[in-house]
């Protein structure tokens, strides 16, 4: 497999790998490092691509495992808590501040979810993977994925409702 063929396969989902790593590791720098490590592992195993049903799903599983290992390791204490969110430069400053505030709230709520719920919400609602793909990536059955997704969404909804309706009667 040539470098061009490899890039044609990997480039379409490279950003998804980064976003999952960022969701799990929080730090942009750590997520960039994790993405690079996963891409290097993919490059080193490019000869085995034919064995994988779905290279993208395999890479997301690699990313999840790499990030969880990193969090379990001693390096976890050195992770920076840095989180930057999406900014739309085509809206008014007021709207931009409100959007950033809402994104910050959702990001903090997701960060506080249990690991499994955090991964499921990231893969389904942010990365837009199908439930069957998530089941394969996380090695979970369909019911467990749907329950984790439902609980995560319920927690996010409740915390956002409590936050934004506080003091309003």
ROLUMKOL-466410 format. One record per residue: x, y, z of N, C-alpha, C in turn; residue number from 1. Coordinates in Angstrom, 3 decimals. Layout:
residues N
X/Y/Z/X/Y/Z/X/Y/Z/NUM
...
end
This chain:
residues 169
0.847/-1.174/0.000/0.000/0.000/0.000/0.895/1.240/0.000/1
0.593/2.150/-0.903/1.388/3.375/-1.000/0.920/4.384/0.040/2
1.732/5.401/0.226/1.382/6.457/1.175/0.086/7.156/0.745/3
-0.075/7.380/-0.548/-1.281/8.031/-1.068/-2.520/7.186/-0.796/4
-2.432/5.880/-1.024/-3.561/4.986/-0.748/-3.910/5.006/0.736/5
-2.890/4.978/1.579/-3.099/5.037/3.023/-3.820/6.328/3.401/6
-3.333/7.453/2.889/-3.944/8.750/3.207/-5.381/8.827/2.709/7
-5.662/8.253/1.555/-7.032/8.242/1.028/-7.987/7.482/1.940/8
-7.480/6.468/2.616/-8.302/5.683/3.541/-8.456/6.406/4.872/9
-7.367/6.961/5.400/-7.336/7.490/6.762/-7.825/8.934/6.890/10
-7.543/9.770/5.914/-7.861/11.196/6.039/-9.345/11.498/6.280/11
-10.287/10.770/5.686/-11.699/11.105/5.923/-12.145/11.000/7.382/12
-11.481/10.168/8.193/-11.917/10.024/9.587/-10.869/10.493/10.602/13
-9.815/11.115/10.145/-8.760/11.596/11.047/-9.318/12.573/12.095/14
-10.198/13.479/11.679/-10.766/14.459/12.608/-11.672/13.800/13.649/15
-12.345/12.726/13.272/-13.188/11.998/14.228/-12.324/11.358/15.309/16
-11.179/10.828/14.895/-10.237/10.241/15.856/-9.795/11.318/16.845/17
-9.458/12.499/16.318/-9.024/13.599/17.180/-10.135/14.008/18.154/18
-11.368/14.140/17.649/-12.466/14.597/18.518/-12.758/13.596/19.625/19
-12.688/12.309/19.315/-12.891/11.303/20.366/-11.762/11.387/21.390/20
-10.535/11.514/20.919/-9.390/11.639/21.838/-9.539/12.889/22.703/21
-9.988/13.987/22.095/-10.150/15.237/22.852/-11.242/15.097/23.898/22
-12.327/14.404/23.546/-13.421/14.206/24.503/-12.934/13.395/25.699/23
-12.096/12.406/25.454/-11.637/11.547/26.543/-10.490/12.165/27.331/24
-9.569/12.837/26.633/-8.370/13.357/27.294/-8.484/14.829/27.676/25
-9.446/15.549/27.122/-9.742/16.960/27.357/-8.695/17.889/26.747/26
-7.453/17.645/26.975/-6.380/18.515/26.495/-6.196/18.377/24.984/27
-6.151/19.513/24.296/-5.932/19.516/22.844/-4.589/18.887/22.510/28
-3.564/19.250/23.261/-2.225/18.720/22.994/-2.182/17.203/23.164/29
-2.812/16.714/24.219/-2.835/15.264/24.453/-3.637/14.559/23.366/30
-4.723/15.177/22.922/-5.536/14.589/21.860/-4.761/14.544/20.545/31
-3.992/15.594/20.271/-3.157/15.595/19.063/-2.122/14.482/19.127/32
-1.504/14.310/20.294/-0.524/13.234/20.466/-1.176/11.866/20.278/33
-2.361/11.691/20.859/-3.065/10.413/20.745/-3.425/10.130/19.288/34
-3.889/11.161/18.586/-4.235/11.002/17.171/-3.012/10.579/16.369/35
-1.894/11.225/16.652/-0.652/10.890/15.953/-0.251/9.438/16.243/36
-0.359/9.027/17.489/-0.007/7.649/17.855/-0.894/6.641/17.127/37
-2.196/6.922/17.061/-3.116/6.016/16.381/-2.785/5.947/14.893/38
-2.501/7.094/14.289/-2.163/7.109/12.858/-0.862/6.360/12.584/39
0.102/6.486/13.482/1.363/5.745/13.336/1.102/4.240/13.432/40
0.261/3.836/14.401/-0.077/2.411/14.532/-0.806/1.908/13.286/41
-1.700/2.730/12.758/-2.394/2.341/11.524/-1.403/2.181/10.370/42
-0.473/3.125/10.265/0.541/3.055/9.195/1.369/1.781/9.326/43
1.783/1.475/10.553/2.597/0.280/10.782/1.828/-1.006/10.497/44
0.496/-0.949/10.589/-0.333/-2.134/10.346/-1.108/-2.047/9.032/45
-0.671/-1.191/8.125/-1.408/-0.969/6.872/-1.541/-2.243/6.043/46
-0.614/-3.166/6.196/-0.677/-4.410/5.432/-1.836/-5.302/5.891/47
-2.379/-5.029/7.073/-3.472/-5.834/7.623/-4.848/-5.214/7.357/48
-4.900/-4.100/6.635/-6.166/-3.389/6.405/-7.244/-4.300/5.807/49
-6.852/-5.240/4.938/-7.827/-6.113/4.299/-8.541/-6.996/5.321/50
-7.894/-7.242/6.463/-8.482/-8.092/7.496/-9.583/-7.383/8.274/51
-9.605/-6.058/8.244/-10.578/-5.298/9.011/-11.831/-5.060/8.187/52
-12.990/-5.292/8.803/-14.241/-5.021/8.103/-14.392/-3.527/7.852/53
-13.974/-2.727/8.843/-14.152/-1.287/8.762/-12.941/-0.616/9.415/54
-12.059/-0.043/8.621/-10.830/0.566/9.132/-11.165/1.743/10.052/55
-12.194/2.498/9.713/-12.591/3.639/10.552/-13.032/3.174/11.941/56
-13.885/2.165/11.984/-14.339/1.635/13.275/-13.161/1.084/14.067/57
-12.248/0.400/13.382/-11.067/-0.134/14.042/-10.220/0.993/14.636/58
-10.057/2.080/13.880/-9.246/3.198/14.369/-9.910/3.893/15.556/59
-11.239/3.966/15.558/-11.944/4.570/16.699/-11.778/3.698/17.946/60
-11.815/2.393/17.754/-11.583/1.475/18.876/-10.158/1.629/19.396/61
-9.194/1.738/18.472/-7.799/1.962/18.875/-7.675/3.261/19.668/62
-8.342/4.294/19.203/-8.286/5.599/19.871/-8.853/5.497/21.277/63
-10.014/4.881/21.391/-10.646/4.705/22.704/-9.698/3.971/23.649/64
-9.154/2.849/23.195/-8.270/2.055/24.046/-6.996/2.814/24.413/65
-6.416/3.514/23.431/-5.195/4.276/23.690/-5.462/5.362/24.745/66
-6.569/6.075/24.592/-6.885/7.168/25.518/-7.185/6.638/26.919/67
-7.929/5.544/26.996/-8.225/4.980/28.314/-6.954/4.472/28.989/68
-6.058/3.866/28.218/-4.768/3.441/28.774/-3.981/4.634/29.275/69
-3.997/5.709/28.497/-3.264/6.919/28.873/-3.827/7.511/30.172/70
-5.147/7.511/30.289/-5.780/8.041/31.503/-5.460/7.183/32.721/71
-5.303/5.885/32.506/-4.983/4.990/33.617/-3.514/5.083/34.031/72
-2.681/5.520/33.107/-1.247/5.549/33.381/-0.865/6.708/34.302/73
0.373/6.740/34.684/0.876/7.827/35.534/0.823/9.169/34.824/74
0.847/9.135/33.486/0.799/10.381/32.725/-0.518/11.115/32.929/75
-1.531/10.419/33.409/-2.844/11.042/33.565/-2.787/12.235/34.510/76
-1.893/12.191/35.473/-1.798/13.306/36.405/-1.192/14.537/35.750/77
-0.556/14.349/34.601/0.082/15.477/33.921/-0.791/16.084/32.828/78
-1.988/15.521/32.613/-2.847/16.039/31.561/-3.325/17.448/31.904/79
-3.299/18.308/30.919/-3.799/19.660/31.120/-5.316/19.653/30.989/80
-5.966/20.465/31.778/-7.402/20.621/31.652/-7.631/21.891/30.835/81
-7.599/21.715/29.543/-7.773/22.819/28.611/-8.868/22.402/27.655/82
-9.849/23.265/27.466/-10.951/22.891/26.598/-11.376/24.089/25.779/83
-11.241/23.985/24.478/-11.712/25.059/23.616/-12.908/24.544/22.843/84
-13.877/25.402/22.603/-15.106/24.981/21.948/-15.289/25.664/20.614/85
-16.227/25.153/19.902/-16.579/25.675/18.591/-17.001/27.142/18.689/86
-16.539/27.962/17.747/-16.945/29.358/17.685/-17.386/29.666/16.266/87
-18.567/30.228/16.131/-19.087/30.630/14.834/-18.850/32.125/14.690/88
-17.976/32.508/13.762/-17.586/33.911/13.619/-18.589/34.719/12.808/89
-19.655/34.099/12.337/-20.640/34.793/11.515/-21.858/35.253/12.310/90
-21.772/35.243/13.612/-22.910/35.666/14.424/-22.497/36.839/15.304/91
-23.503/37.473/15.886/-23.225/38.626/16.734/-22.429/38.207/17.966/92
-21.786/39.167/18.574/-20.987/38.888/19.766/-21.866/38.309/20.872/93
-23.050/38.860/21.064/-23.980/38.366/22.085/-24.322/36.895/21.836/94
-24.673/36.587/20.601/-25.036/35.214/20.244/-23.825/34.292/20.405/95
-22.658/34.775/20.043/-21.434/33.991/20.171/-21.149/33.670/21.634/96
-21.325/34.645/22.506/-21.098/34.426/23.934/-22.105/33.410/24.475/97
-23.367/33.547/24.069/-24.395/32.599/24.514/-24.093/31.186/24.012/98
-23.700/31.087/22.752/-23.361/29.787/22.173/-22.182/29.156/22.904/99
-21.144/29.951/23.145/-19.968/29.449/23.846/-20.336/28.992/25.253/100
-21.174/29.764/25.927/-21.606/29.410/27.271/-22.365/28.078/27.259/101
-23.271/27.932/26.310/-24.037/26.686/26.209/-23.121/25.509/25.882/102
-22.195/25.726/24.960/-21.257/24.655/24.602/-20.378/24.285/25.802/103
-19.962/25.294/26.564/-19.176/25.035/27.772/-19.959/24.179/28.757/104
-21.246/24.542/28.952/-22.086/23.780/29.878/-22.218/22.338/29.420/105
-22.539/22.144/28.157/-22.696/20.787/27.627/-21.380/20.025/27.743/106
-20.275/20.684/27.412/-18.962/20.044/27.520/-18.644/19.610/28.939/107
-18.957/20.479/29.896/-18.711/20.126/31.305/-19.620/18.997/31.761/108
-20.871/19.032/31.328/-21.804/17.966/31.702/-21.330/16.636/31.116/109
-20.944/16.644/29.845/-20.448/15.409/29.208/-19.179/14.925/29.906/110
-18.309/15.853/30.273/-17.058/15.473/30.953/-17.328/14.779/32.286/111
-18.454/15.125/32.926/-18.787/14.526/34.220/-19.530/13.190/34.103/112
-19.915/12.826/32.887/-20.616/11.550/32.698/-19.670/10.380/32.956/113
-20.219/9.221/33.305/-19.385/8.017/33.398/-18.731/7.733/32.041/114
-17.562/7.100/32.047/-16.770/6.871/30.821/-17.599/6.284/29.699/115
-18.359/5.250/30.002/-19.125/4.559/28.967/-20.147/5.499/28.320/116
-20.867/6.258/29.141/-21.852/7.202/28.614/-21.170/8.303/27.810/117
-20.017/8.741/28.287/-19.257/9.782/27.592/-18.868/9.316/26.187/118
-18.382/8.086/26.083/-17.968/7.560/24.777/-19.166/7.359/23.850/119
-20.259/6.838/24.399/-21.443/6.585/23.574/-22.020/7.896/23.049/120
-22.137/8.913/23.892/-22.697/10.202/23.445/-21.774/10.845/22.415/121
-20.469/10.723/22.602/-19.503/11.275/21.637/-19.656/10.589/20.278/122
-19.693/9.274/20.291/-19.745/8.531/19.034/-21.098/8.680/18.324/123
-22.188/8.722/19.071/-23.513/8.774/18.452/-23.930/10.204/18.096/124
-23.937/11.091/19.078/-24.499/12.423/18.862/-23.512/13.422/18.278/125
-22.243/13.213/18.482/-21.260/14.158/17.956/-20.654/13.627/16.662/126
-20.223/12.367/16.667/-19.597/11.791/15.475/-20.600/11.165/14.510/127
-21.851/10.994/14.962/-22.939/10.488/14.109/-22.754/9.048/13.636/128
-22.144/8.203/14.456/-22.041/6.795/14.100/-23.380/6.098/14.342/129
-23.623/5.035/13.599/-24.819/4.221/13.784/-24.639/3.366/15.044/130
-25.765/2.940/15.636/-25.705/2.142/16.859/-24.904/0.857/16.668/131
-25.092/0.198/15.533/-24.354/-1.056/15.292/-22.850/-0.823/15.261/132
-22.433/0.294/14.676/-21.007/0.619/14.621/-20.472/0.879/16.029/133
-21.257/1.573/16.840/-20.848/1.864/18.218/-20.741/0.563/19.012/134
-21.676/-0.341/18.804/-21.625/-1.650/19.477/-20.311/-2.356/19.167/135
-19.913/-2.324/17.892/-18.660/-2.973/17.493/-17.455/-2.262/18.098/136
-17.459/-0.927/18.037/-16.314/-0.155/18.529/-16.096/-0.329/20.024/137
-17.197/-0.344/20.786/-17.086/-0.400/22.240/-17.270/-1.810/22.790/138
-17.483/-2.779/21.885/-17.691/-4.169/22.283/-18.821/-4.277/23.313/139
-19.956/-3.666/22.962/-21.146/-3.679/23.824/-22.318/-4.195/23.001/140
-23.344/-4.712/23.682/-24.523/-5.112/22.924/-25.408/-3.900/22.677/141
-26.342/-4.038/21.745/-27.176/-2.932/21.297/-27.976/-2.325/22.446/142
-28.529/-3.165/23.291/-29.338/-2.666/24.413/-28.495/-1.826/25.362/143
-27.290/-2.286/25.667/-26.415/-1.543/26.574/-26.047/-0.176/25.997/144
-25.801/-0.122/24.684/-25.471/1.151/24.035/-26.670/2.091/24.109/145
-27.871/1.579/23.811/-29.069/2.428/23.837/-29.364/2.927/25.248/146
-29.164/2.070/26.252/-29.396/2.486/27.636/-28.389/3.559/28.044/147
-27.121/3.349/27.714/-26.086/4.335/28.052/-26.360/5.667/27.354/148
-26.774/5.610/26.097/-27.094/6.823/25.344/-28.293/7.538/25.956/149
-29.311/6.788/26.305/-30.509/7.368/26.912/-30.187/8.030/28.253/150
-29.410/7.357/29.059/-29.042/7.918/30.370/-28.182/9.173/30.217/151
-27.260/9.133/29.273/-26.400/10.293/29.040/-27.237/11.485/28.587/152
-28.128/11.260/27.630/-28.983/12.345/27.136/-29.881/12.889/28.239/153
-30.413/11.998/29.062/-31.290/12.412/30.158/-30.514/13.274/31.156/154
-29.310/12.859/31.495/-28.477/13.624/32.422/-28.167/15.008/31.852/155
-27.792/15.052/30.583/-27.478/16.334/29.939/-28.710/17.230/29.944/156
-29.849/16.674/29.551/-31.096/17.448/29.501/-31.464/17.991/30.887/157
-31.398/17.131/31.910/-31.760/17.555/33.264/-30.823/18.639/33.788/158
-29.537/18.451/33.577/-28.582/19.436/34.085/-28.691/20.762/33.339/159
-28.922/20.710/32.042/-29.114/21.956/31.280/-30.399/22.658/31.708/160
-31.455/21.901/31.892/-32.728/22.488/32.318/-32.591/23.124/33.698/161
-31.935/22.431/34.606/-31.739/22.976/35.956/-30.864/24.224/35.919/162
-29.849/24.229/35.089/-28.928/25.351/34.995/-29.598/26.574/34.399/163
-30.308/26.375/33.285/-30.873/27.505/32.561/-32.200/27.995/33.120/164
-32.849/27.170/33.956/-34.112/27.638/34.532/-33.935/28.075/35.976/165
-32.697/28.052/36.463/-32.443/28.450/37.845/-32.847/29.897/38.054/166
-33.641/30.115/39.049/-34.042/31.481/39.396/-35.218/31.995/38.589/167
-35.722/31.221/37.634/-36.847/31.666/36.817/-38.102/30.980/37.339/168
-39.109/31.778/37.690/-40.382/31.210/38.183/-41.518/31.902/37.516/169
end
